[in-house]
Amino acid sequence: MKLYSDLAEYYYDIEKTNRSFQEEIGFVNTLFQKHKVRSIVDLGCGTGEHVTALQSMGYKVIGIDSSVSMLEIAKRRFPDCHFQTGLIQGFQAKQTFDAALCIFGTFNYLVDNEDIESALIKLKQNLKPVGIAVFEIWNSYPIQQIKRKPITTVSMTKIGKTIVKRNRGFRIAAEEESKTIVEVNYIYHLDNKEIKDKHVMRVFSFSEIAQLLNKFQFQILNIYASYSMEKFKQDSLRMILVIKTPP
C-alpha cells in the first residue's frame, strides 16, 4: 500500500485534513486519566504523532507499525520516542501495558477471522488485567447502503512546496452474511506525479465486533461515533469502542 511507503513522508498531513488531532488526544487523555493509565501501546502508530503527544503528557508509550517506511520517519521525527516493527496480530510485548490504541482504521485491515482472533489474543496478552483499549473501526452499514462510490477528490493538502490532491472511491468487493470486504481506491496527484493505491479492508457492524470481543471476554464500556463522544447510531461512519480486558 503506497500510502504507507511511497507517500509515508506525507501520510500524517494527508490524513489530518479530515480529522481533529487535538480532539483525539483529548478524548484519549480524559479516558486514560479516569482509568489511571500510565503505559500505552499504540497499535498501528503510523509516523508517531499520537505517540509523541501522549509521551509529552507523561505517559510511557511504545508505537507498533508494520510499515518500515512509516517507522523510519517516526524515528527521525521523534528520536526520543520508542517504536517497533510488528503486526498487531503477532506483536508480543516484553511487558504488559495499562492501555492500547488501535485507531485510524488499523483494525479494518484485518480481513480474515484468524487474524482478528490472533490480534485479540495478543491484545489480551499484552494488556494488564482490567486494561483499557480504544478501537476506531469503520462501520459497515453506511457502506452497505451505498455499495459503490466513484473516485472523486476528497482533499487538497499543501505540504511545504508540494500540493497533494487525494481522490478516493470504493466498492464492496465481497459480501457474505457476516463479512463485508471493501476495496478502496485512491489516486494521488503530487504536483505532476500520479500515484494509484488500492486498499482491501473489512468493515464491521457493531454486532459483529461485539461477538468477537465477547468470545475473548472483553467488555465494551462505551461506543461513540466520534471523539467528541457523539452517540453511535446505525448509520454512523465509524465506531469508537472503549473496551476493558478481563480481570
Kinemage of the C-alpha trace (Angstrom):
@kinemage 1
@onewidth
@group {chain A} dominant
@subgroup {mainchain}
@vectorlist {calphas} color= white
{ca met a 1} P 0.000 0.000 0.000
{ca lys a 2} L 1.689 3.127 -1.282
{ca leu a 3} L 0.163 5.429 1.344
{ca tyr a 4} L 2.413 3.701 3.879
{ca ser a 5} L 5.503 3.523 1.668
{ca asp a 6} L 5.807 5.917 -1.298
{ca leu a 7} L 3.646 8.521 0.465
{ca ala a 8} L 4.811 7.854 4.024
{ca glu a 9} L 6.505 11.262 4.269
{ca tyr a 10} L 3.163 12.961 3.581
{ca tyr a 11} L 0.906 10.459 5.371
{ca tyr a 12} L 0.085 12.403 8.531
{ca asp a 13} L -0.505 15.694 6.731
{ca ile a 14} L -2.832 13.983 4.250
{ca glu a 15} L -4.811 12.206 6.969
{ca lys a 16} L -5.134 15.121 9.374
{ca thr a 17} L -7.004 17.184 6.768
{ca asn a 18} L -10.277 15.471 7.685
{ca arg a 19} L -9.533 14.716 11.337
{ca ser a 20} L -9.120 16.599 14.618
{ca phe a 21} L -5.855 15.519 16.192
{ca gln a 22} L -6.385 17.584 19.340
{ca glu a 23} L -9.863 16.112 19.808
{ca glu a 24} L -8.473 12.579 19.523
{ca ile a 25} L -5.708 13.251 22.040
{ca gly a 26} L -8.155 14.994 24.398
{ca phe a 27} L -10.546 12.042 24.265
{ca val a 28} L -7.795 9.526 24.947
{ca asn a 29} L -6.202 11.572 27.733
{ca thr a 30} L -9.525 12.073 29.543
{ca leu a 31} L -10.293 8.364 29.312
{ca phe a 32} L -6.827 7.259 30.393
{ca gln a 33} L -6.733 9.646 33.340
{ca lys a 34} L -10.075 8.259 34.507
{ca his a 35} L -8.672 4.714 34.420
{ca lys a 36} L -5.282 5.691 35.904
{ca val a 37} L -3.368 4.606 32.805
{ca arg a 38} L 0.407 5.070 32.831
{ca ser a 39} L 1.667 2.851 29.987
{ca ile a 40} L 0.277 2.634 26.432
{ca val a 41} L 0.921 0.628 23.279
{ca asp a 42} L -0.180 2.333 20.038
{ca leu a 43} L -1.031 -0.423 17.536
{ca gly a 44} L -0.667 0.954 14.030
{ca cys a 45} L 1.143 4.110 15.156
{ca gly a 46} L 1.990 5.382 11.673
{ca thr a 47} L 4.560 8.179 11.759
{ca gly a 48} L 4.265 8.562 15.516
{ca glu a 49} L 2.296 11.760 16.115
{ca his a 50} L -0.005 10.245 18.757
{ca val a 51} L 2.937 8.526 20.443
{ca thr a 52} L 4.901 11.739 20.901
{ca ala a 53} L 1.824 13.710 22.002
{ca leu a 54} L 0.944 11.170 24.687
{ca gln a 55} L 4.556 10.821 25.797
{ca ser a 56} L 4.759 14.606 26.258
{ca met a 57} L 1.786 14.299 28.636
{ca gly a 58} L 3.700 11.924 30.874
{ca tyr a 59} L 2.605 8.517 29.577
{ca lys a 60} L 5.057 5.734 28.818
{ca val a 61} L 4.295 4.855 25.186
{ca ile a 62} L 5.565 2.464 22.536
{ca gly a 63} L 4.417 2.616 18.922
{ca ile a 64} L 3.979 -0.511 16.776
{ca asp a 65} L 3.561 -0.494 12.996
{ca ser a 66} L 4.052 -2.972 10.163
{ca ser a 67} L 5.421 -0.338 7.767
{ca val a 68} L 9.200 0.076 7.882
{ca ser a 69} L 8.910 3.307 5.883
{ca met a 70} L 6.478 4.836 8.363
{ca leu a 71} L 8.633 3.899 11.334
{ca glu a 72} L 11.784 5.291 9.715
{ca ile a 73} L 10.028 8.649 9.535
{ca ala a 74} L 8.649 8.313 13.076
{ca lys a 75} L 12.126 7.614 14.469
{ca arg a 76} L 13.624 10.526 12.546
{ca arg a 77} L 10.949 12.990 13.633
{ca phe a 78} L 10.649 11.798 17.233
{ca pro a 79} L 14.019 10.306 18.265
{ca asp a 80} L 13.080 10.320 21.962
{ca cys a 81} L 10.093 8.019 21.402
{ca his a 82} L 10.077 4.234 21.197
{ca phe a 83} L 8.933 2.418 18.062
{ca gln a 84} L 8.977 -1.203 16.963
{ca thr a 85} L 8.092 -3.001 13.727
{ca gly a 86} L 5.300 -5.516 14.140
{ca leu a 87} L 1.857 -6.768 13.143
{ca ile a 88} L -0.968 -6.255 15.611
{ca gln a 89} L -1.895 -9.934 15.234
{ca gly a 90} L 1.663 -11.012 16.037
{ca phe a 91} L 3.193 -8.425 18.375
{ca gln a 92} L 4.252 -9.839 21.740
{ca ala a 93} L 5.408 -7.218 24.244
{ca lys a 94} L 8.176 -7.830 26.773
{ca gln a 95} L 5.979 -6.192 29.387
{ca thr a 96} L 2.246 -5.608 29.762
{ca phe a 97} L 0.560 -2.227 29.318
{ca asp a 98} L -2.272 -0.400 31.023
{ca ala a 99} L -3.877 0.583 27.718
{ca ala a 100} L -3.820 0.188 23.939
{ca leu a 101} L -4.777 2.384 20.999
{ca cys a 102} L -5.813 0.982 17.634
{ca ile a 103} L -7.137 3.904 15.597
{ca phe a 104} L -7.097 5.374 12.050
{ca gly a 105} L -8.862 2.226 10.794
{ca thr a 106} L -5.912 -0.081 11.554
{ca phe a 107} L -8.246 -2.848 12.740
{ca asn a 108} L -10.087 -2.805 9.393
{ca tyr a 109} L -7.018 -4.222 7.639
{ca leu a 110} L -7.623 -7.487 9.489
{ca val a 111} L -9.694 -9.223 6.833
{ca asp a 112} L -9.612 -12.863 7.947
{ca asn a 113} L -11.192 -14.175 11.152
{ca glu a 114} L -7.926 -15.919 12.019
{ca asp a 115} L -6.027 -12.607 12.003
{ca ile a 116} L -8.740 -10.870 14.011
{ca glu a 117} L -8.740 -13.582 16.654
{ca ser a 118} L -4.926 -13.578 16.778
{ca ala a 119} L -4.945 -9.790 17.268
{ca leu a 120} L -7.445 -10.038 20.129
{ca ile a 121} L -5.470 -12.843 21.771
{ca lys a 122} L -2.295 -10.742 21.557
{ca leu a 123} L -4.136 -7.703 22.887
{ca lys a 124} L -5.289 -9.729 25.867
{ca gln a 125} L -1.742 -10.947 26.470
{ca asn a 126} L -0.159 -7.505 26.070
{ca leu a 127} L -2.539 -5.651 28.398
{ca lys a 128} L -2.694 -5.924 32.152
{ca pro a 129} L -5.831 -7.440 33.723
{ca val a 130} L -8.655 -4.872 33.540
{ca gly a 131} L -6.663 -2.940 30.942
{ca ile a 132} L -8.286 -0.402 28.593
{ca ala a 133} L -8.263 -0.274 24.796
{ca val a 134} L -9.620 2.225 22.275
{ca phe a 135} L -10.545 0.880 18.833
{ca glu a 136} L -11.612 3.040 15.895
{ca ile a 137} L -13.395 0.864 13.331
{ca trp a 138} L -15.250 1.596 10.105
{ca asn a 139} L -18.944 0.815 10.391
{ca ser a 140} L -20.326 -1.477 7.682
{ca tyr a 141} L -23.920 -0.210 7.496
{ca pro a 142} L -23.452 3.076 5.533
{ca ile a 143} L -21.057 1.354 3.119
{ca gln a 144} L -23.505 -1.493 2.548
{ca gln a 145} L -26.204 1.038 1.650
{ca ile a 146} L -24.031 2.843 -0.901
{ca lys a 147} L -22.299 -0.288 -2.331
{ca arg a 148} L -20.043 1.705 -4.631
{ca lys a 149} L -18.763 5.261 -4.817
{ca pro a 150} L -16.884 6.660 -7.825
{ca ile a 151} L -13.471 8.195 -7.383
{ca thr a 152} L -13.752 11.878 -6.515
{ca thr a 153} L -11.472 14.470 -4.928
{ca val a 154} L -11.657 14.336 -1.124
{ca ser a 155} L -8.811 16.640 -0.087
{ca met a 156} L -6.109 19.048 -1.222
{ca thr a 157} L -3.144 19.350 1.135
{ca lys a 158} L -0.176 21.707 0.854
{ca ile a 159} L 2.962 20.256 2.460
{ca gly a 160} L 5.870 22.610 2.090
{ca lys a 161} L 6.063 23.344 -1.639
{ca thr a 162} L 4.203 20.139 -2.550
{ca ile a 163} L 0.454 20.042 -3.137
{ca val a 164} L -1.147 16.620 -2.653
{ca lys a 165} L -4.542 16.052 -4.253
{ca arg a 166} L -6.306 12.992 -2.888
{ca asn a 167} L -9.020 11.235 -4.868
{ca arg a 168} L -10.927 8.302 -3.410
{ca gly a 169} L -13.635 5.830 -4.323
{ca phe a 170} L -14.703 2.412 -3.120
{ca arg a 171} L -16.717 -0.663 -3.950
{ca ile a 172} L -17.859 -3.684 -1.988
{ca ala a 173} L -15.601 -6.487 -3.233
{ca ala a 174} L -17.245 -9.320 -1.283
{ca glu a 175} L -20.296 -9.529 0.942
{ca glu a 176} L -21.291 -12.532 2.983
{ca glu a 177} L -23.669 -12.911 5.898
{ca ser a 178} L -21.087 -11.802 8.456
{ca lys a 179} L -18.217 -10.458 6.353
{ca thr a 180} L -18.051 -7.347 4.172
{ca ile a 181} L -14.840 -6.645 2.237
{ca val a 182} L -14.298 -3.237 0.687
{ca glu a 183} L -11.812 -2.230 -1.997
{ca val a 184} L -10.823 1.407 -1.509
{ca asn a 185} L -9.092 3.012 -4.487
{ca tyr a 186} L -7.029 6.177 -4.275
{ca ile a 187} L -5.392 8.356 -6.880
{ca tyr a 188} L -2.893 10.885 -5.552
{ca his a 189} L -1.509 13.800 -7.510
{ca leu a 190} L 1.713 15.286 -6.164
{ca asp a 191} L 2.365 18.283 -8.358
{ca asn a 192} L 2.722 16.487 -11.738
{ca lys a 193} L 3.120 12.938 -10.384
{ca glu a 194} L 0.230 10.431 -10.174
{ca ile a 195} L 0.179 7.548 -7.687
{ca lys a 196} L -2.559 4.893 -7.657
{ca asp a 197} L -3.162 2.947 -4.470
{ca lys a 198} L -5.560 0.122 -3.551
{ca his a 199} L -6.535 -0.901 -0.004
{ca val a 200} L -8.554 -4.033 0.775
{ca met a 201} L -10.324 -3.696 4.113
{ca arg a 202} L -13.045 -5.327 6.145
{ca val a 203} L -15.843 -3.257 7.635
{ca phe a 204} L -17.848 -4.347 10.649
{ca ser a 205} L -21.256 -3.943 12.233
{ca phe a 206} L -21.413 -3.357 15.958
{ca ser a 207} L -22.940 -6.805 16.475
{ca glu a 208} L -20.006 -8.463 14.640
{ca ile a 209} L -17.448 -6.643 16.771
{ca ala a 210} L -19.372 -7.290 19.973
{ca gln a 211} L -19.498 -11.006 19.201
{ca leu a 212} L -15.748 -11.165 18.523
{ca leu a 213} L -14.888 -9.237 21.691
{ca asn a 214} L -17.240 -11.321 23.783
{ca lys a 215} L -15.526 -14.505 22.568
{ca phe a 216} L -12.346 -13.374 24.328
{ca gln a 217} L -14.104 -11.948 27.403
{ca phe a 218} L -13.564 -8.294 26.541
{ca gln a 219} L -16.146 -5.912 27.964
{ca ile a 220} L -17.432 -2.956 25.920
{ca leu a 221} L -17.581 0.059 28.227
{ca asn a 222} L -18.719 2.645 25.681
{ca ile a 223} L -19.258 3.152 21.969
{ca tyr a 224} L -19.189 6.533 20.244
{ca ala a 225} L -19.479 7.847 16.694
{ca ser a 226} L -16.658 10.364 17.142
{ca tyr a 227} L -14.011 11.597 19.542
{ca ser a 228} L -16.389 14.346 20.645
{ca met a 229} L -18.362 11.494 22.261
{ca glu a 230} L -21.204 11.769 19.766
{ca lys a 231} L -23.638 8.901 20.280
{ca phe a 232} L -23.100 5.957 17.934
{ca lys a 233} L -26.011 5.193 15.604
{ca gln a 234} L -26.579 2.533 12.978
{ca asp a 235} L -25.619 4.900 10.148
{ca ser a 236} L -22.522 6.373 11.841
{ca leu a 237} L -19.449 6.192 9.616
{ca arg a 238} L -17.291 4.723 12.351
{ca met a 239} L -17.405 3.391 15.865
{ca ile a 240} L -15.051 4.411 18.651
{ca leu a 241} L -15.042 1.489 21.074
{ca val a 242} L -13.765 1.662 24.633
{ca ile a 243} L -13.165 -1.862 25.865
{ca lys a 244} L -11.806 -3.497 29.006
{ca thr a 245} L -9.796 -6.685 29.333
{ca pro a 246} L -10.998 -9.370 31.730
{ca pro a 247} L -9.598 -9.457 35.305
